[in-house]
Amino acid sequence: FYPNPAVSSINFEFKGDYDKSYSLLIYNFIGKKIIELKATEKKITLSLTDFYRGVYIFQLRNAQGIIVESGKFQVIK
């Protein structure tokens, strides 16, 4: 994922064992789910216009709901 910190958009690029059944979930810092997307493409660009300044957590989950990858990014505006 890049850039980090992000201002207007953030890119998630999937490499290696990528499966189109994966879901990308984004949570705010207190754990509330903000967005859930199907990762149908190898690269997702997410607009941050509706995001507030702060730290967000992302999870990439497979079809069974198991976390494949996770991390955090910061939004600065």
ABEGO torsion letter per residue (X at the ends): XOBOBBAABBBBBBBEBBBAABBBBBBBAAGBBABBBBBABABBBBBAAABBBEBBBBBBBBAAGBBABBBBBBBBX
